[in-house]
Amino acid sequence: MIETTTTVRVLEGLHTRPAAHLARLAKRFDCAVELHYRGASANGKSSVKLMLLGVKEGDEVTVRADEHDESQAMPELLHYLQDPRAGLDETDATPAGTAQAGSDSAPAAAAATGEGLAGNVRIGVSGSAGLALGPALVYFPQPLVAHRQVIEAGDIPAELQRFQQVLQAFVQHPAGAGVPSGGTQSRAILQALIDVAQDDEYVGAIVRGIQDRGDAAAVTLRVGKVLAETFEAMADPYMRARAEDIRGVTRQLAAALLDQPLPDLSAIDRPCVLVAHDLSALEFARVPVEQILGLVCTGGSATSHVAIMARTHGLPAVLGVPLEAARVADGTTLIVDGDQGQVTLAPLPAQREQAAARIAEAQRQRHALLRFRDVQPRTRDGRAIDIAANLGGLGEIALAQQAGAMGVGLFRTELLFMQQRTLPSEQGQAEVYLRLAQAFHPQPVIIRTLDIGGDKPVAGIDFPREENPFLGWRGVRMCLDRPDVFKPQLRALLRAAVAGNVRVMIPMISDVEEVRRVRALVHECEAELRTQGVAHGRFELGIMVETSAAVLQADALAAEVSFFSIGTNDLTQYVMAADRANARIDALYRTEHPAVMTAIRMTCEAARRAGIWVGICGEAAANPTLIPRFVEMGVTELSMSPAAILAAKQCVSEIGDAPAAA
């Protein structure tokens, strides 16, 4: 048996998604896994039990592994618990539970619940910024009641089978039909809820209840109620919000068992403000988002999954609103103020006019940005700047194209490796990369090779325990040591290069020799494909500049590659020696710090001397105060989240004739 104590660095602690990911990681090993926290313990392979521990970021837990592969399991479990973004997708703009909408400023802080200045104003909690005005569509389904409580002993096998059939149908189609829009984040939330539905703490209790002659629907409702109340009793507000997840899963299963279909939210066919009690992520996934003007919930909080999904879609949302059902009927006009966390019922003429004026101005600003969607932005003195998208999966292609992305400046390949139980095949990778290239052809797509280390466990790669994995065996360092992992990816990239617009960049470069070794492997893979008669092409090879060593060797590196892409997130972290996930030193983690800006300028100057181009793919690429400075330094490509592309194009077009001050 191995037992180790560690501090949990997972943002917001072990809530739904991180707990589900940790349970899946633990299930890859045969050994028993337990977490101990404040006198309580939980099976590490049960996402529900992990959530019920109530472990928050910064808490100290003891991890225990006991069986023959314990020595392999323990390092991966510890690395996961020490990763601030564990369980989140790299495309998540903010940690789950952060009340931030689709802008750089967070919505107003939660106000005290109650009535506002006007008698028709109700104050709740801001879930997603923005303003909406429109008719209500009320979704208050009748409570599900199981009139049969007990079954005959001889009916137990059939009842168990009936429950398993309903459960499997739910697992295969949790949202009722299809996959929700909104990219990888929405899908990750639904996957976590599927894990909850299959967890033994939940399903096991239901099965045992049926075996004790309980009606499947009655037992499901009872188990769901008890488990939801257990979460609601927890001290941490984020964990209390998980009661909503349990209720959502329970409602779907019980409705199917009772053969009482819930109101069909997918049938909404007119613009409306959706009003509900504790709308779950499962129910929200069925909603035709294009018809929803805003969202109002009498329950929930800014940390609920439905709030996260509303922010993903840019829908104004106010949660925890004290609305009496009798006062809100279908068609009642509502004003939803997601900035202030307020809902106005049947607004007076003056209130309607004020809201309509604000909405019109916001629409004017959005429409003004739309003119940049299909244009190549140029500064006023004629310099062309490419604005590309950072993507984490093929599911985000449509969002990027709708936003006017001029290709892909960063495609993260890590998710291909992290979402599977085994290493992805060369064929599987080649298909993904080729689909990406074809979707944007002839615009360039820049694909980053595997950028992963001990802080992100991957099946098939055994990472050693490291005191500081961010400075350890990661990125190109790991790939060069594992040609069995790296060569299939390079071969897949060469095969995708037949599209003619593929570029490849290597992360975590610290030494010129690393680039030369990568290039030698590329040539080796080309020769193999040629011998095997496999169609392939060639790609431009570039590097990410994100270490101080790369900056100080920029001239030598520029002679070896076709382009630089500056990863400002890690470059800032390494130049300032400031962990970007450590709030205590947040004042140091600033890309605009003179030291970081000097490093960027040095990189651009080296690129100019070598005649290669420079892009920026970190979060700072979308910062309107920094874009003019980057352009003045010689950056010709900026890559960012699709949501920021239009504003960045506008920013570039407004850069004046005179160089921006450095």
Secondary structure per residue as TSV (DSSP state, phi and psi in degrees):
chain	resnum	aa	ss	phi	psi
A	1	M	-	360.0	139.3
A	2	I	E	-116.9	135.4
A	3	E	E	-135.1	126.6
A	4	T	E	-138.6	141.8
A	5	T	E	-103.0	136.3
A	6	T	E	-145.2	161.6
A	7	T	E	-95.7	128.8
A	8	V	-	-78.0	124.4
A	9	R	-	-109.0	3.3
A	10	V	S	-59.8	127.2
A	11	L	T	-59.0	127.9
A	12	E	T	70.4	1.0
A	13	G	S	86.2	-164.6
A	14	L	S	-87.8	70.9
A	15	H	-	-87.3	-162.2
A	16	T	H	-56.9	-58.1
A	17	R	H	-67.4	-49.3
A	18	P	H	-60.3	-37.6
A	19	A	H	-65.0	-41.1
A	20	A	H	-65.1	-41.4
A	21	H	H	-65.0	-42.8
A	22	L	H	-63.8	-41.7
A	23	A	H	-62.7	-41.2
A	24	R	H	-64.8	-38.9
A	25	L	H	-62.7	-45.4
A	26	A	H	-63.4	-33.8
A	27	K	H	-69.8	-14.1
A	28	R	T	-72.1	-13.5
A	29	F	S	-111.7	152.6
A	30	D	S	-78.7	-24.5
A	31	C	S	-68.0	153.5
A	32	A	E	-72.5	138.9
A	33	V	E	-126.2	130.1
A	34	E	E	-132.5	146.0
A	35	L	E	-114.6	134.4
A	36	H	E	-118.1	130.9
A	37	Y	E	-149.2	118.8
A	38	R	T	50.4	47.4
A	39	G	T	84.0	-5.6
A	40	A	E	-110.3	159.1
A	41	S	E	-135.8	158.9
A	42	A	E	-145.8	146.0
A	43	N	E	-66.4	120.5
A	44	G	T	-67.1	-9.4
A	45	K	T	-99.9	9.4
A	46	S	-	-116.9	111.6
A	47	S	H	-64.3	-37.8
A	48	V	H	-65.6	-46.1
A	49	K	H	-63.8	-35.8
A	50	L	H	-63.8	-42.7
A	51	M	H	-63.4	-39.8
A	52	L	H	-67.6	-17.1
A	53	L	T	-64.4	-27.3
A	54	G	T	71.6	32.4
A	55	V	-	-74.3	126.7
A	56	K	-	-108.6	164.6
A	57	E	T	-57.5	130.8
A	58	G	T	94.4	-9.3
A	59	D	-	-76.8	154.5
A	60	E	E	-102.3	128.9
A	61	V	E	-127.3	158.5
A	62	T	E	-109.7	128.2
A	63	V	E	-106.7	131.2
A	64	R	E	-124.9	128.1
A	65	A	E	-125.4	135.9
A	66	D	E	-144.7	99.2
A	67	E	S	167.9	-172.4
A	68	H	T	-68.4	-27.4
A	69	D	T	-103.6	24.7
A	70	E	H	-60.1	-35.9
A	71	S	H	-69.2	-26.7
A	72	Q	H	-81.3	-34.9
A	73	A	H	-71.6	-43.2
A	74	M	H	-57.7	-47.1
A	75	P	H	-59.7	-40.5
A	76	E	H	-68.4	-39.6
A	77	L	H	-63.7	-43.6
A	78	L	H	-66.6	-42.7
A	79	H	H	-61.1	-38.9
A	80	Y	H	-63.0	-48.1
A	81	L	H	-64.7	-23.0
A	82	Q	T	-93.9	2.3
A	83	D	-	-94.0	117.1
A	84	P	T	-58.1	-28.7
A	85	R	T	-105.6	21.2
A	86	A	T	-57.9	134.1
A	87	G	T	84.3	-8.0
A	88	L	S	-104.1	161.0
A	89	D	-	-90.6	150.3
A	90	E	T	-63.3	-19.5
A	91	T	T	-80.3	-8.1
A	92	D	-	-62.7	121.4
A	93	A	S	-69.8	-32.6
A	94	T	S	-140.8	159.6
A	95	P	-	-61.1	148.6
A	96	A	T	-57.0	133.1
A	97	G	T	98.3	-9.0
A	98	T	-	-85.5	126.7
A	99	A	-	-81.4	74.0
A	100	Q	-	-125.2	133.6
A	101	A	-	-94.9	-161.6
A	102	G	S	-80.3	39.6
A	103	S	S	-141.5	179.2
A	104	D	S	-80.1	-13.8
A	105	S	S	-106.1	141.5
A	106	A	-	-74.5	150.9
A	107	P	-	-62.7	168.1
A	108	A	-	-58.0	146.9
A	109	A	-	-64.9	156.2
A	110	A	-	-58.4	130.7
A	111	A	-	-95.7	164.8
A	112	A	-	-66.4	135.2
A	113	T	S	-68.8	139.4
A	114	G	E	154.6	-165.9
A	115	E	E	-88.2	151.5
A	116	G	-	-90.1	-156.4
A	117	L	S	-67.7	-35.9
A	118	A	S	-98.3	149.5
A	119	G	T	-64.9	-18.8
A	120	N	T	-99.0	12.2
A	121	V	E	-104.3	130.6
A	122	R	E	-115.7	136.1
A	123	I	E	-104.0	127.5
A	124	G	-	-126.7	-139.0
A	125	V	E	-121.1	131.3
A	126	S	E	-66.8	120.5
A	127	G	E	-103.9	-30.0
A	128	S	E	-158.2	134.7
A	129	A	-	-70.8	161.5
A	130	G	-	121.3	173.1
A	131	L	E	-131.7	137.8
A	132	A	E	-137.0	148.3
A	133	L	E	-137.9	122.8
A	134	G	E	176.7	178.0
A	135	P	E	-76.4	144.8
A	136	A	E	-78.1	144.7
A	137	L	E	-122.5	113.0
A	138	V	E	-89.8	128.7
A	139	Y	E	-121.8	86.4
A	140	F	-	-122.6	76.4
A	141	P	-	-61.0	147.9
A	142	Q	-	-62.3	143.0
A	143	P	-	-58.0	139.8
A	144	L	-	-80.2	130.7
A	145	V	-	-128.8	128.4
A	146	A	-	-96.4	108.8
A	147	H	S	-74.6	-25.3
A	148	R	-	-95.5	127.8
A	149	Q	-	-108.0	-33.6
A	150	V	B	-123.3	143.6
A	151	I	-	-118.9	164.5
A	152	E	-	-73.0	150.8
A	153	A	G	-57.4	-36.9
A	154	G	G	-70.6	-14.9
A	155	D	G	-90.9	-4.2
A	156	I	H	-58.4	-49.3
A	157	P	H	-58.3	-42.6
A	158	A	H	-66.6	-37.1
A	159	E	H	-68.8	-39.4
A	160	L	H	-62.6	-42.1
A	161	Q	H	-64.3	-40.7
A	162	R	H	-61.6	-42.9
A	163	F	H	-64.3	-44.4
A	164	Q	H	-62.9	-36.4
A	165	Q	H	-65.5	-42.3
A	166	V	H	-65.4	-42.0
A	167	L	H	-61.9	-45.4
A	168	Q	H	-64.7	-37.8
A	169	A	H	-63.4	-39.1
A	170	F	H	-65.6	-44.9
A	171	V	H	-61.0	-38.7
A	172	Q	H	-75.2	-33.3
A	173	H	-	-138.3	71.8
A	174	P	T	-62.9	-31.1
A	175	A	T	-94.1	7.5
A	176	G	S	92.9	-44.9
A	177	A	S	-161.2	126.2
A	178	G	S	72.9	-170.3
A	179	V	-	-111.0	135.7
A	180	P	-	-65.5	150.5
A	181	S	S	-78.1	172.3
A	182	G	S	108.9	6.6
A	183	G	-	81.6	-164.6
A	184	T	H	-67.5	-25.9
A	185	Q	H	-64.7	-47.4
A	186	S	H	-63.5	-40.8
A	187	R	H	-65.8	-36.3
A	188	A	H	-65.6	-37.7
A	189	I	H	-63.6	-45.5
A	190	L	H	-64.0	-38.8
A	191	Q	H	-62.7	-39.1
A	192	A	H	-63.5	-36.9
A	193	L	H	-70.2	-33.0
A	194	I	H	-62.3	-42.2
A	195	D	H	-61.1	-40.0
A	196	V	H	-61.7	-44.2
A	197	A	H	-63.7	-27.2
A	198	Q	H	-96.0	-2.9
A	199	D	-	-70.7	142.1
A	200	D	I	-64.8	-29.6
A	201	E	I	-62.6	-29.5
A	202	Y	I	-97.4	-63.0
A	203	V	I	-63.8	-39.9
A	204	G	I	-59.8	-40.0
A	205	A	H	-66.5	-37.2
A	206	I	H	-66.8	-45.4
A	207	V	H	-60.0	-43.2
A	208	R	H	-64.8	-36.3
A	209	G	H	-65.2	-39.3
A	210	I	H	-67.1	-39.8
A	211	Q	H	-64.5	-22.1
A	212	D	T	-91.3	22.5
A	213	R	T	73.6	31.3
A	214	G	B	-94.2	141.8
A	215	D	-	-62.2	137.1
A	216	A	H	-58.1	-44.7
A	217	A	H	-67.3	-43.1
A	218	A	H	-62.8	-43.9
A	219	V	H	-65.2	-42.1
A	220	T	H	-60.4	-45.4
A	221	L	H	-63.5	-39.6
A	222	R	H	-69.2	-46.3
A	223	V	H	-63.1	-43.4
A	224	G	H	-62.1	-39.9
A	225	K	H	-65.2	-46.2
A	226	V	H	-63.8	-43.3
A	227	L	H	-68.2	-40.8
A	228	A	H	-62.9	-41.9
A	229	E	H	-66.0	-31.7
A	230	T	H	-63.4	-42.8
A	231	F	H	-66.9	-40.3
A	232	E	H	-63.9	-24.9
A	233	A	T	-82.5	-6.0
A	234	M	S	-74.3	151.5
A	235	A	S	-72.9	-35.4
A	236	D	S	-76.4	125.4
A	237	P	H	-62.4	-32.2
A	238	Y	H	-67.1	-39.9
A	239	M	H	-71.7	-32.8
A	240	R	H	-60.3	-35.1
A	241	A	T	-66.1	-17.7
A	242	R	T	-72.4	-14.1
A	243	A	H	-58.0	-33.2
A	244	E	H	-62.8	-38.0
A	245	D	H	-63.9	-44.3
A	246	I	H	-62.9	-43.8
A	247	R	H	-63.7	-38.9
A	248	G	H	-63.6	-45.6
A	249	V	H	-62.8	-45.7
A	250	T	H	-61.6	-42.9
A	251	R	H	-61.5	-42.1
A	252	Q	H	-65.2	-46.2
A	253	L	H	-67.2	-45.8
A	254	A	H	-65.2	-38.6
A	255	A	H	-61.4	-40.7
A	256	A	H	-67.8	-39.8
A	257	L	H	-67.4	-33.3
A	258	L	H	-87.3	-4.6
A	259	D	T	55.5	42.5
A	260	Q	-	-121.8	83.8
A	261	P	-	-54.9	137.0
A	262	L	-	-72.9	156.2
A	263	P	-	-51.2	137.8
A	264	D	-	-83.0	96.6
A	265	L	G	-67.7	-22.6
A	266	S	G	-69.9	-13.0
A	267	A	G	-88.4	0.9
A	268	I	-	-59.5	123.6
A	269	D	-	-126.0	16.5
A	270	R	S	-145.6	152.3
A	271	P	-	-61.3	134.5
A	272	C	E	-159.5	166.1
A	273	V	E	-99.0	116.7
A	274	L	E	-80.6	123.3
A	275	V	E	-115.1	124.8
A	276	A	E	-143.6	176.2
A	277	H	S	-88.2	-82.9
A	278	D	S	-121.3	60.4
A	279	L	-	-48.5	127.6
A	280	S	-	-92.7	164.5
A	281	A	H	-60.9	-33.4
A	282	L	H	-63.5	-41.5
A	283	E	H	-73.3	-39.7
A	284	F	H	-62.8	-31.9
A	285	A	T	-64.9	-19.4
A	286	R	T	-87.4	-12.5
A	287	V	S	-76.3	133.0
A	288	P	-	-73.4	97.0
A	289	V	G	-57.8	-30.2
A	290	E	G	-64.2	-16.5
A	291	Q	G	-95.9	-6.0
A	292	I	E	-96.5	120.2
A	293	L	E	-83.1	-37.8
A	294	G	E	-164.2	173.4
A	295	L	E	-133.9	133.2
A	296	V	E	-129.8	128.2
A	297	C	E	-126.6	137.3
A	298	T	S	-77.4	-19.6
A	299	G	S	-113.8	-166.6
A	300	G	-	83.1	177.8
A	301	S	-	-155.1	175.3
A	302	A	T	-65.1	-16.0
A	303	T	T	-95.4	1.9
A	304	S	S	-74.7	156.4
A	305	H	H	-66.0	-32.4
A	306	V	H	-67.1	-31.7
A	307	A	H	-66.9	-41.5
A	308	I	H	-61.2	-43.2
A	309	M	H	-69.2	-34.6
A	310	A	H	-63.4	-41.3
A	311	R	H	-64.4	-37.5
A	312	T	H	-59.0	-39.1
A	313	H	H	-90.8	-3.2
A	314	G	T	71.0	31.1
A	315	L	-	-94.6	128.4
A	316	P	-	-59.0	134.9
A	317	A	E	-145.9	137.0
A	318	V	E	-128.1	129.1
A	319	L	E	-118.7	164.9
A	320	G	S	63.1	35.7
A	321	V	-	-89.3	129.2
A	322	P	-	-78.8	77.5
A	323	L	-	-101.5	133.5
A	324	E	-	-87.0	127.3
A	325	A	G	-55.2	-33.8
A	326	A	G	-66.7	-22.3
A	327	R	G	-92.8	-8.4
A	328	V	-	-123.8	105.5
A	329	A	-	-110.4	163.5
A	330	D	T	-52.4	132.1
A	331	G	T	95.4	-13.7
A	332	T	-	-61.0	128.8
A	333	T	E	-72.2	133.3
A	334	L	E	-130.1	147.6
A	335	I	E	-110.3	122.6
A	336	V	E	-107.9	111.9
A	337	D	E	-106.4	92.7
A	338	G	T	-71.0	-17.8
A	339	D	T	-73.6	-43.2
A	340	Q	T	-97.3	-9.2
A	341	G	T	71.9	41.3
A	342	Q	E	-127.7	149.4
A	343	V	E	-128.4	129.6
A	344	T	E	-108.4	123.5
A	345	L	E	-92.4	133.5
A	346	A	S	42.0	63.8
A	347	P	-	-59.5	147.6
A	348	L	-	-70.5	161.5
A	349	P	H	-51.9	-43.1
A	350	A	H	-65.2	-38.6
A	351	Q	H	-66.1	-41.5
A	352	R	H	-62.2	-44.4
A	353	E	H	-63.2	-43.3
A	354	Q	H	-63.8	-44.0
A	355	A	H	-65.3	-43.2
A	356	A	H	-61.5	-38.1
A	357	A	H	-66.0	-41.7
A	358	R	H	-65.9	-40.5
A	359	I	H	-65.5	-41.0
A	360	A	H	-62.7	-40.5
A	361	E	H	-66.3	-41.0
A	362	A	H	-64.5	-40.4
A	363	Q	H	-65.9	-38.7
A	364	R	H	-59.8	-43.0
A	365	Q	H	-65.5	-40.7
A	366	R	H	-65.6	-43.4
A	367	H	H	-65.9	-34.2
A	368	A	H	-62.0	-35.3
A	369	L	H	-72.2	-29.7
A	370	L	H	-60.6	-25.0
A	371	R	T	-66.6	-14.3
A	372	F	T	-91.9	-5.2
A	373	R	T	-58.4	-43.5
A	374	D	T	-108.6	20.9
A	375	V	S	-113.2	155.3
A	376	Q	-	-88.6	111.3
A	377	P	-	-69.9	140.1
A	378	R	B	-131.0	145.6
A	379	T	-	-70.4	167.8
A	380	R	T	-66.1	-18.0
A	381	D	T	-99.4	13.3
A	382	G	-	95.6	4.4
A	383	R	-	-79.5	125.8
A	384	A	B	-87.0	133.7
A	385	I	-	-125.5	127.9
A	386	D	E	-83.7	133.5
A	387	I	E	-114.8	110.7
A	388	A	E	-114.9	176.4
A	389	A	E	-110.2	144.9
A	390	N	E	-93.0	125.1
A	391	L	E	-128.7	151.8
A	392	G	S	-116.1	-4.6
A	393	G	S	-171.6	164.6
A	394	L	G	-64.6	-24.5
A	395	G	G	-65.7	-11.0
A	396	E	G	-100.4	1.1
A	397	I	H	-59.4	-47.0
A	398	A	H	-60.8	-41.9
A	399	L	H	-60.4	-42.4
A	400	A	H	-66.3	-42.9
A	401	Q	H	-67.7	-39.3
A	402	Q	H	-64.2	-29.0
A	403	A	T	-83.8	-5.0
A	404	G	T	87.2	27.0
A	405	A	-	-62.9	137.0
A	406	M	-	-96.3	58.2
A	407	G	S	97.7	-166.8
A	408	V	E	-119.4	123.5
A	409	G	E	-93.0	-17.8
A	410	L	E	-156.8	113.7
A	411	F	E	-111.1	116.1
A	412	R	E	-83.2	121.6
A	413	T	-	-91.4	-0.9
A	414	E	H	-61.4	-37.1
A	415	L	H	-64.2	-29.7
A	416	L	H	-59.9	-32.7
A	417	F	H	-89.4	-35.8
A	418	M	H	-79.2	-21.8
A	419	Q	T	-92.6	5.8
A	420	Q	S	-122.3	156.8
A	421	R	S	-82.6	-15.1
A	422	T	S	-133.2	166.6
A	423	L	-	-62.8	137.5
A	424	P	-	-66.0	145.4
A	425	S	-	-76.2	161.4
A	426	E	H	-59.1	-43.7
A	427	Q	H	-61.9	-45.7
A	428	G	H	-61.6	-42.2
A	429	Q	H	-65.2	-44.8
A	430	A	H	-58.4	-39.9
A	431	E	H	-64.3	-41.8
A	432	V	H	-65.5	-48.5
A	433	Y	H	-64.0	-38.0
A	434	L	H	-68.9	-40.7
A	435	R	H	-61.2	-39.9
A	436	L	H	-62.7	-48.7
A	437	A	H	-62.5	-42.6
A	438	Q	H	-66.9	-33.6
A	439	A	H	-64.3	-31.4
A	440	F	H	-108.0	-3.5
A	441	H	T	-54.3	137.0
A	442	P	T	-92.0	6.8
A	443	Q	S	-66.3	147.9
A	444	P	-	-72.4	147.5
A	445	V	E	-123.1	127.3
A	446	I	E	-104.9	117.4
A	447	I	E	-107.3	124.5
A	448	R	E	-87.1	130.5
A	449	T	-	-67.5	167.0
A	450	L	-	-49.1	116.5
A	451	D	-	-115.0	87.8
A	452	I	-	-148.0	153.4
A	453	G	-	-150.2	-164.2
A	454	G	T	-65.6	-15.6
A	455	D	T	-78.6	-10.1
A	456	K	S	-131.1	89.4
A	457	P	-	-58.5	140.0
A	458	V	B	-134.1	133.1
A	459	A	T	-61.8	133.2
A	460	G	T	95.5	-7.2
A	461	I	B	-127.0	116.6
A	462	D	-	-92.9	109.5
A	463	F	-	-91.8	137.0
A	464	P	-	-71.9	156.0
A	465	R	-	-70.8	128.2
A	466	E	-	-128.4	141.7
A	467	E	S	-65.2	-35.0
A	468	N	-	-137.8	87.2
A	469	P	G	-62.3	-21.5
A	470	F	G	-71.0	-15.8
A	471	L	G	-114.9	18.5
A	472	G	S	-115.3	-139.4
A	473	W	S	-82.9	89.5
A	474	R	-	-148.8	169.2
A	475	G	H	55.0	-134.2
A	476	V	H	-63.9	-26.4
A	477	R	H	-62.9	-47.7
A	478	M	H	-66.9	-43.2
A	479	C	H	-61.4	-41.7
A	480	L	H	-67.3	-28.7
A	481	D	H	-82.0	-15.5
A	482	R	-	-124.2	71.0
A	483	P	H	-59.9	-23.8
A	484	D	H	-65.7	-23.3
A	485	V	H	-93.3	-42.5
A	486	F	H	-75.8	-43.1
A	487	K	H	-63.3	-42.4
A	488	P	H	-58.3	-35.4
A	489	Q	H	-69.5	-43.7
A	490	L	H	-62.9	-40.9
A	491	R	H	-62.8	-41.4
A	492	A	H	-63.4	-39.4
A	493	L	H	-66.9	-39.3
A	494	L	H	-64.2	-39.1
A	495	R	H	-66.0	-38.9
A	496	A	H	-71.1	-22.3
A	497	A	G	-66.6	-8.6
A	498	V	G	-61.5	-20.2
A	499	A	G	-66.9	-23.6
A	500	G	S	89.7	-1.9
A	501	N	-	-128.4	19.4
A	502	V	E	-89.7	131.6
A	503	R	E	-122.7	151.2
A	504	V	E	-128.9	136.3
A	505	M	E	-127.7	147.0
A	506	I	E	-105.0	128.2
A	507	P	S	-89.3	160.6
A	508	M	S	62.3	38.0
A	509	I	-	-77.4	130.6
A	510	S	-	-127.1	-9.5
A	511	D	-	-148.3	142.9
A	512	V	H	-59.7	-36.6
A	513	E	H	-62.4	-29.8
A	514	E	H	-61.8	-42.0
A	515	V	H	-64.5	-42.9
A	516	R	H	-64.0	-38.6
A	517	R	H	-67.3	-38.3
A	518	V	H	-62.9	-45.5
A	519	R	H	-62.2	-38.2
A	520	A	H	-62.9	-39.9
A	521	L	H	-65.8	-37.9
A	522	V	H	-61.3	-45.6
A	523	H	H	-62.4	-38.5
A	524	E	H	-63.5	-42.3
A	525	C	H	-67.0	-38.8
A	526	E	H	-59.5	-44.4
A	527	A	H	-63.4	-40.3
A	528	E	H	-63.7	-45.2
A	529	L	H	-65.5	-38.1
A	530	R	H	-63.0	-45.4
A	531	T	H	-63.0	-37.4
A	532	Q	H	-82.3	-5.5
A	533	G	T	71.4	27.2
A	534	V	-	-92.7	128.2
A	535	A	-	-61.3	134.5
A	536	H	-	-158.4	167.5
A	537	G	-	-131.5	-163.9
A	538	R	-	-119.7	152.1
A	539	F	-	-129.2	154.7
A	540	E	E	-71.3	136.8
A	541	L	E	-108.4	126.0
A	542	G	E	-130.7	179.3
A	543	I	E	-131.8	156.1
A	544	M	E	-87.0	131.1
A	545	V	E	-98.0	105.0
A	546	E	-	-142.4	-1.8
A	547	T	S	-114.4	153.4
A	548	S	H	-60.8	-35.4
A	549	A	H	-61.0	-39.4
A	550	A	H	-65.7	-38.5
A	551	V	H	-63.7	-45.7
A	552	L	H	-71.4	-16.7
A	553	Q	T	-112.7	22.3
A	554	A	H	-58.3	-38.1
A	555	D	H	-63.2	-45.6
A	556	A	H	-66.8	-39.6
A	557	L	H	-69.0	-37.6
A	558	A	H	-61.9	-28.1
A	559	A	T	-72.3	-13.9
A	560	E	T	-103.4	-15.2
A	561	V	-	-129.9	172.1
A	562	S	S	-95.1	-20.4
A	563	F	E	-162.4	161.0
A	564	F	E	-112.4	142.2
A	565	S	E	-127.7	116.0
A	566	I	E	-86.1	118.1
A	567	G	-	-90.7	92.7
A	568	T	H	-65.5	-26.0
A	569	N	H	-61.3	-54.8
A	570	D	H	-75.5	-35.5
A	571	L	H	-59.1	-43.5
A	572	T	H	-61.6	-43.7
A	573	Q	H	-61.3	-44.3
A	574	Y	H	-78.3	-38.4
A	575	V	H	-65.0	-42.1
A	576	M	H	-89.0	-4.0
A	577	A	T	50.7	44.2
A	578	A	-	-128.2	114.2
A	579	D	-	-59.9	120.4
A	580	R	T	-69.4	-12.0
A	581	A	T	-99.2	2.6
A	582	N	-	-99.5	104.3
A	583	A	G	-63.0	-24.8
A	584	R	G	-67.1	-25.8
A	585	I	G	-116.5	28.1
A	586	D	T	-59.8	-30.6
A	587	A	T	-63.9	-24.6
A	588	L	T	-84.8	-27.7
A	589	Y	-	-83.1	81.7
A	590	R	-	-137.3	119.6
A	591	T	T	-63.2	-30.6
A	592	E	T	-75.8	-1.3
A	593	H	S	-59.3	139.6
A	594	P	H	-52.0	-35.6
A	595	A	H	-65.8	-42.1
A	596	V	H	-70.3	-42.9
A	597	M	H	-64.1	-34.4
A	598	T	H	-64.8	-41.7
A	599	A	H	-61.6	-41.3
A	600	I	H	-65.1	-42.4
A	601	R	H	-63.2	-42.3
A	602	M	H	-60.4	-41.0
A	603	T	H	-63.6	-44.9
A	604	C	H	-64.5	-39.3
A	605	E	H	-65.3	-40.3
A	606	A	H	-65.1	-40.0
A	607	A	H	-63.7	-41.9
A	608	R	H	-62.7	-41.2
A	609	R	H	-64.1	-32.3
A	610	A	H	-90.1	-9.4
A	611	G	T	77.7	27.6
A	612	I	-	-113.1	161.7
A	613	W	E	-93.6	160.4
A	614	V	E	-127.3	134.6
A	615	G	E	-123.0	168.8
A	616	I	E	-128.4	128.6
A	617	C	-	-122.4	7.8
A	618	G	S	-85.7	177.4
A	619	E	G	-59.3	-29.3
A	620	A	G	-64.8	-16.8
A	621	A	G	-60.9	-24.1
A	622	A	G	-99.4	3.6
A	623	N	-	-79.6	113.5
A	624	P	T	-63.7	-23.8
A	625	T	T	-80.9	-20.2
A	626	L	T	-99.4	-24.3
A	627	I	H	-54.4	-47.3
A	628	P	H	-59.8	-35.1
A	629	R	H	-69.7	-39.9
A	630	F	H	-62.7	-43.8
A	631	V	H	-63.1	-41.2
A	632	E	H	-62.0	-32.3
A	633	M	H	-74.4	-17.5
A	634	G	T	115.3	6.2
A	635	V	-	-67.6	133.2
A	636	T	-	-117.4	-0.2
A	637	E	E	-143.4	134.6
A	638	L	E	-125.5	131.5
A	639	S	E	-125.2	136.5
A	640	M	E	-157.3	179.3
A	641	S	-	-60.9	140.3
A	642	P	G	-52.1	-34.8
A	643	A	G	-63.1	-20.9
A	644	A	G	-97.8	-3.9
A	645	I	H	-65.1	-48.3
A	646	L	H	-62.1	-43.3
A	647	A	H	-64.3	-35.8
A	648	A	H	-67.9	-38.8
A	649	K	H	-62.3	-41.2
A	650	Q	H	-64.0	-42.3
A	651	C	H	-59.0	-44.8
A	652	V	H	-61.7	-42.5
A	653	S	H	-65.8	-18.5
A	654	E	T	-98.9	3.1
A	655	I	-	-71.1	125.3
A	656	G	-	-75.2	179.4
A	657	D	S	-65.2	-37.3
A	658	A	S	-79.4	139.4
A	659	P	-	-58.0	142.6
A	660	A	-	-67.2	148.8
A	661	A	-	-69.1	139.8
A	662	A	-	-89.9	360.0
